Amino acid sequence: MKLRKYLPAIILSYILFFMIAFVTGLQNPLGVIVKSQYGVSMGVAQLGNFANFIAYACMGIPAGLMLKKYGYKFSLMVAVTVGIIGLGLMFFSGQISRGLWMYFLGAFVAGFSMCMLNAVVNPLLNFIGGGGNKGNQLIQWGGSLNSIAATIVPFVVGFLMGRSAGTRQFIDGIPHFEIADVNPMFIIMVSIFALAMLAILFIDIPETEKISDTKTAMDQLMGRDGQYSCFSFRHFVLGAVAVFLYTGVEVSVANMTNIYLIHEVGVDPRSAGVIVAIYWFCMFVGRLVGGSLGSKFSSRDMLQFSSVMAMIFILITIFTPEKITIEIGRYSLGNIPVNVVFLVMTGLFTSVMWGNIYNLSVEGLGKYTSTATGFFMMMVCGGGIVPIVQGLFADLVGCRASFWIVIACLCYLLYYGSTGYKNVNRKIPVD
């Protein structure tokens, strides 16, 4: 009965889940456009992605505090409003001659919105589902929409870039692109957010008990409980580092694949968009398979296996010569280096890492679990920091060799799945 009553709220949450992944994934192909329009390095081209993700580190605690004080409906309204402002800044950055910093600011503001939305829709769905398996199921269905959106966005941007390529001059054999080329997409996204704002006003959204006192709300949010907190557990601290590096790996593979294909291999942007979309689709498939096998294999074993397999595929990418190519698809994406095939297939294995890391990190935390979960949201900023480090490294050694950064991250994830996950602080009371 509760699910039926709040069905409109569930549908709205799923739409917002889709938009979270779409806006976040947008920074990947836009990095290619920024590099082309402003002639910046690969490292600088990743600053939009960096700005989008670093907003999680800045907004994680304020978003949680706002939710505790003002509830779901108000927090959703603020998050969607901020999202419209961020997308608007990115849109207008393509209309002026010196819009690079306006674009970076827009990506940062949009990241604020995505962090706030994540901080609201996840607990909202869990609350509607009554927690437990049903609450988790609602969140998992929303997560699948994340993967679908991430699959679509590089294809859409690649199509819009390819559409404009025929009317632009070529520089070193690569067509010149501008942010304005993807204006139709910005207009559609802002329209969706505007409709979502109207829906929030009229939809019945449940509310938990609000805490008006700021200090009390902050104490609950930070898990202040005398002598101990979630940070007293070594395996959680190591897990927080793991999720930071994991999000970096997930985003880095997609970002650098796009730049590598367009700027080093010379692939048409539309074809590059399709190939990167295949990576995100592999993530989607991996999550479906991982979900079905989750009850049969431990999180520790799955993290170890996925880390090793991802490392193998990345190493094949690094060492396989570009001259070894393969023609993909009936409609032909062109002759693609075979190492790119292995690169996009890493998505099958990186897809299951988040859940495994989370489960291992919060094991045995008891009453500190909710605080730990909130801190996990802040550590998503790794998705912005690791790619910019790889981009700077790529400026020195090239795209393929820059994947040694990804290998280093995967080595840490293998360590965590092998040893770092063990709870050595079992004497701390958690009841």
KAKA-V997034 format. One record per residue. N is the residue number from 1. RES is the residue in one letter. PHI is phi as a letter, one per 20 degrees, with the letter a starting at -180 (* if undefined). PSI is psi in degrees with one decimal (NA if undefined). OMEGA is omega in whole degrees, 0 to 359 (none if undefined). Layout:
n:res:phi:psi:omega
N:RES:PHI:PSI:OMEGA
N:RES:PHI:PSI:OMEGA
This chain:
n:res:phi:psi:omega
1:M:*:-41.8:181
2:K:f:-41.3:179
3:L:f:-40.6:180
4:R:f:-41.2:180
5:K:f:-39.6:184
6:Y:d:21.8:179
7:L:g:-43.6:177
8:P:g:-37.8:178
9:A:f:-36.4:178
10:I:f:-45.7:180
11:I:f:-43.3:178
12:L:f:-42.3:179
13:S:f:-38.8:179
14:Y:f:-38.5:176
15:I:f:-41.9:179
16:L:f:-34.9:174
17:F:g:-45.5:179
18:F:f:-44.7:182
19:M:f:-33.6:177
20:I:g:-50.0:181
21:A:f:-36.3:182
22:F:f:-48.0:181
23:V:f:-39.4:179
24:T:f:-46.2:180
25:G:f:-18.9:181
26:L:f:-30.2:185
27:Q:f:-21.8:179
28:N:f:-62.7:179
29:P:f:-27.9:177
30:L:f:-26.7:176
31:G:f:-36.3:177
32:V:f:-42.0:180
33:I:f:-43.9:179
34:V:g:-43.1:178
35:K:f:-39.9:181
36:S:f:-48.1:186
37:Q:f:-39.6:186
38:Y:d:-2.1:177
39:G:m:33.1:182
40:V:e:171.2:179
41:S:f:170.8:179
42:M:f:-32.6:177
43:G:f:-46.8:180
44:V:f:-34.2:180
45:A:f:-19.9:179
46:Q:e:-1.1:184
47:L:f:-31.4:177
48:G:f:-44.5:177
49:N:f:-40.9:178
50:F:f:-47.0:181
51:A:f:-39.5:181
52:N:f:-40.2:183
53:F:e:-32.2:181
54:I:f:-20.7:177
55:A:f:-28.5:178
56:Y:f:-40.3:180
57:A:f:-34.1:181
58:C:f:-32.0:191
59:M:d:-7.8:185
60:G:g:-52.5:181
61:I:f:-47.9:178
62:P:g:-36.9:179
63:A:f:-43.4:178
64:G:f:-38.7:179
65:L:f:-42.5:179
66:M:f:-40.4:180
67:L:f:-42.3:181
68:K:f:-34.6:184
69:K:e:-37.5:190
70:Y:d:-11.1:175
71:G:n:179.6:187
72:Y:f:-49.7:187
73:K:f:-49.3:180
74:F:f:-43.4:181
75:S:f:-39.4:177
76:L:f:-42.0:179
77:M:f:-45.5:180
78:V:f:-44.4:182
79:A:f:-44.4:181
80:V:f:-39.6:178
81:T:f:-46.0:178
82:V:f:-37.3:178
83:G:f:-41.4:178
84:I:f:-40.2:179
85:I:f:-45.1:180
86:G:f:-46.7:179
87:L:f:-36.5:178
88:G:f:-41.1:178
89:L:f:-41.5:179
90:M:f:-38.6:178
91:F:f:-49.1:183
92:F:f:-21.7:177
93:S:f:-25.2:179
94:G:e:-4.3:183
95:Q:d:-8.1:181
96:I:d:157.9:187
97:S:f:-33.3:181
98:R:d:60.3:187
99:G:e:9.1:185
100:L:g:-47.9:183
101:W:f:-26.9:174
102:M:f:-36.5:176
103:Y:f:-46.7:179
104:F:f:-41.1:178
105:L:f:-42.0:178
106:G:f:-41.3:178
107:A:f:-37.8:179
108:F:f:-46.0:179
109:V:f:-41.2:177
110:A:f:-36.2:176
111:G:f:-37.1:174
112:F:g:-46.6:182
113:S:f:-45.0:183
114:M:f:-37.6:177
115:C:f:-45.6:180
116:M:f:-41.5:179
117:L:f:-42.9:177
118:N:f:-39.4:182
119:A:f:-17.4:182
120:V:d:-50.9:190
121:V:f:-32.9:179
122:N:f:-55.4:178
123:P:f:-28.6:178
124:L:f:-47.8:179
125:L:f:-39.0:178
126:N:f:-39.0:180
127:F:f:-44.2:179
128:I:f:-38.8:180
129:G:f:-3.9:180
130:G:m:22.0:181
131:G:m:-165.8:177
132:G:l:-149.7:184
133:N:f:-39.7:182
134:K:f:-43.1:177
135:G:f:-42.9:178
136:N:f:-37.6:180
137:Q:f:-42.8:178
138:L:f:-40.3:179
139:I:f:-40.6:181
140:Q:f:-38.5:176
141:W:f:-39.8:175
142:G:f:-38.8:179
143:G:f:-32.9:178
144:S:f:-33.0:176
145:L:f:-30.5:173
146:N:g:-48.0:182
147:S:f:-39.9:179
148:I:f:-43.8:179
149:A:f:-42.9:179
150:A:f:-29.6:177
151:T:f:-37.1:185
152:I:f:-39.5:191
153:V:g:-44.8:179
154:P:f:-30.5:178
155:F:f:-44.3:181
156:V:f:-48.2:180
157:V:f:-40.3:178
158:G:f:-39.3:178
159:F:f:-45.7:181
160:L:f:-37.2:177
161:M:f:-44.5:180
162:G:f:-34.3:179
163:R:f:-34.0:182
164:S:e:-12.6:185
165:A:f:-35.4:183
166:G:f:-17.0:182
167:T:d:4.2:185
168:R:d:156.3:177
169:Q:f:156.7:179
170:F:d:137.7:177
171:I:c:116.0:184
172:D:l:38.5:177
173:G:m:2.0:181
174:I:d:129.2:181
175:P:f:148.8:179
176:H:e:132.5:181
177:F:c:155.7:177
178:E:c:154.4:180
179:I:g:-33.0:180
180:A:f:-18.6:180
181:D:f:-25.4:184
182:V:d:22.2:179
183:N:g:-41.9:180
184:P:g:-35.6:181
185:M:f:-41.6:178
186:F:f:-42.8:181
187:I:f:-41.6:180
188:I:f:-43.1:182
189:M:f:-43.4:178
190:V:f:-38.2:179
191:S:f:-40.6:179
192:I:f:-43.1:178
193:F:f:-38.5:179
194:A:f:-41.7:177
195:L:f:-37.2:178
196:A:f:-37.1:179
197:M:f:-42.7:177
198:L:f:-40.1:180
199:A:f:-40.3:181
200:I:g:-37.2:181
201:L:f:-34.7:189
202:F:d:-15.6:182
203:I:e:142.2:176
204:D:f:109.7:181
205:I:d:124.9:181
206:P:f:157.4:180
207:E:c:141.6:170
208:T:e:176.2:180
209:E:f:127.8:180
210:K:e:150.4:180
211:I:d:108.4:185
212:S:f:-29.8:182
213:D:f:120.9:185
214:T:f:-42.3:182
215:K:f:-42.8:179
216:T:f:-43.3:179
217:A:f:-41.6:180
218:M:f:-39.7:178
219:D:f:-42.5:178
220:Q:f:-41.4:182
221:L:f:-41.7:183
222:M:e:-3.8:177
223:G:m:33.0:180
224:R:f:116.4:185
225:D:b:66.6:178
226:G:m:-118.2:190
227:Q:e:-28.5:189
228:Y:d:164.2:173
229:S:b:-178.3:179
230:C:f:-24.1:181
231:F:f:-3.5:175
232:S:f:-10.0:183
233:F:d:118.3:182
234:R:f:-42.3:184
235:H:f:-26.8:175
236:F:f:-43.2:179
237:V:g:-45.9:178
238:L:f:-34.6:178
239:G:f:-35.1:177
240:A:f:-40.0:175
241:V:f:-39.6:181
242:A:f:-43.4:182
243:V:f:-30.9:174
244:F:f:-48.4:181
245:L:f:-36.1:180
246:Y:f:-49.1:180
247:T:f:-33.1:175
248:G:f:-42.9:178
249:V:f:-47.4:183
250:E:g:-45.8:182
251:V:f:-38.4:183
252:S:g:-43.0:182
253:V:g:-45.9:180
254:A:f:-47.1:183
255:N:f:-50.8:185
256:M:f:-28.7:176
257:T:f:-44.4:180
258:N:f:-48.4:180
259:I:f:-42.3:180
260:Y:f:-46.9:182
261:L:f:-43.8:186
262:I:e:-44.4:189
263:H:e:-18.7:179
264:E:d:-39.8:180
265:V:e:-28.9:180
266:G:n:30.1:180
267:V:f:144.6:176
268:D:g:138.8:182
269:P:g:-35.1:179
270:R:f:-41.6:178
271:S:f:-40.7:178
272:A:f:-40.7:179
273:G:f:-40.6:179
274:V:f:-41.5:182
275:I:f:-43.5:178
276:V:f:-35.1:176
277:A:f:-34.2:178
278:I:f:-36.9:177
279:Y:g:-47.9:181
280:W:f:-30.8:176
281:F:f:-36.8:175
282:C:f:-35.9:175
283:M:f:-42.4:180
284:F:f:-47.1:179
285:V:f:-43.1:180
286:G:g:-38.2:179
287:R:f:-37.0:177
288:L:f:-45.6:180
289:V:f:-44.0:180
290:G:f:-38.0:178
291:G:f:-38.5:181
292:S:f:-25.7:181
293:L:e:-4.7:186
294:G:g:-31.1:181
295:S:e:-9.1:184
296:K:d:-23.8:182
297:F:c:144.9:181
298:S:f:156.1:177
299:S:g:-36.0:179
300:R:f:-47.7:181
301:D:f:-40.2:181
302:M:f:-38.2:179
303:L:f:-40.6:178
304:Q:f:-49.1:183
305:F:f:-46.8:183
306:S:f:-34.8:178
307:S:f:-44.7:180
308:V:f:-46.3:181
309:M:f:-40.4:178
310:A:f:-40.5:178
311:M:f:-41.5:180
312:I:f:-45.8:182
313:F:f:-36.7:178
314:I:f:-40.2:178
315:L:f:-39.6:175
316:I:f:-40.5:178
317:T:f:-43.3:183
318:I:f:-40.9:190
319:F:e:-11.7:179
320:T:e:125.3:181
321:P:f:145.7:181
322:E:f:-23.6:183
323:K:f:-16.6:176
324:I:e:107.3:187
325:T:d:167.6:178
326:I:b:140.9:177
327:E:e:124.0:187
328:I:d:126.7:168
329:G:n:149.9:177
330:R:f:-38.0:182
331:Y:e:3.7:172
332:S:l:109.8:171
333:L:e:6.1:181
334:G:n:179.3:178
335:N:e:108.6:184
336:I:d:135.7:175
337:P:g:134.9:185
338:V:f:-24.4:180
339:N:f:-25.4:178
340:V:f:-31.6:178
341:V:f:-45.1:179
342:F:f:-33.1:180
343:L:f:-48.1:182
344:V:f:-26.5:180
345:M:f:-12.1:175
346:T:f:-22.8:178
347:G:g:-27.9:178
348:L:f:-29.8:186
349:F:d:-38.4:178
350:T:f:-22.6:185
351:S:f:-32.0:186
352:V:e:-2.8:189
353:M:f:-39.2:184
354:W:g:-52.9:182
355:G:f:-39.7:180
356:N:f:-44.9:180
357:I:f:-43.2:181
358:Y:f:-48.0:182
359:N:f:-42.6:181
360:L:f:-35.9:185
361:S:f:-34.8:184
362:V:e:2.4:179
363:E:f:123.8:177
364:G:n:10.4:181
365:L:e:-19.5:177
366:G:l:-122.2:184
367:K:f:-11.4:180
368:Y:e:1.3:185
369:T:f:-42.0:183
370:S:f:-40.2:177
371:T:f:-41.6:179
372:A:f:-40.0:179
373:T:f:-42.0:178
374:G:f:-39.7:180
375:F:f:-32.9:177
376:F:g:-39.1:180
377:M:f:-35.7:178
378:M:f:-35.4:184
379:M:f:-5.0:173
380:V:f:-17.4:180
381:C:g:-15.6:175
382:G:g:-26.1:178
383:G:f:-14.3:176
384:G:d:-30.9:185
385:I:e:-46.9:181
386:V:f:-44.6:179
387:P:f:-34.9:180
388:I:f:-33.8:175
389:V:f:-43.8:178
390:Q:f:-38.9:179
391:G:f:-42.3:178
392:L:f:-39.2:178
393:F:f:-36.9:179
394:A:f:-31.6:176
395:D:f:-26.3:182
396:L:e:-39.9:190
397:V:d:-6.1:182
398:G:n:163.4:186
399:C:f:-46.4:185
400:R:f:-47.4:182
401:A:f:-24.1:181
402:S:f:-15.3:180
403:F:f:-3.4:171
404:W:f:-27.0:175
405:I:f:-42.4:178
406:V:f:-40.6:178
407:I:g:-43.0:180
408:A:f:-42.1:178
409:C:f:-42.9:180
410:L:f:-32.8:177
411:C:f:-40.3:178
412:Y:f:-41.6:179
413:L:f:-37.1:177
414:L:f:-40.6:177
415:Y:f:-43.6:182
416:Y:f:-41.5:179
417:G:f:-17.9:182
418:S:e:-41.1:187
419:T:c:-42.4:189
420:G:f:-20.5:184
421:Y:f:-14.3:188
422:K:f:132.4:179
423:N:e:107.4:181
424:V:d:10.2:182
425:N:c:44.1:186
426:R:f:-14.7:182
427:K:e:-10.8:179
428:I:f:127.2:180
429:P:f:134.6:183
430:V:c:5.7:181
431:D:e:NA:none
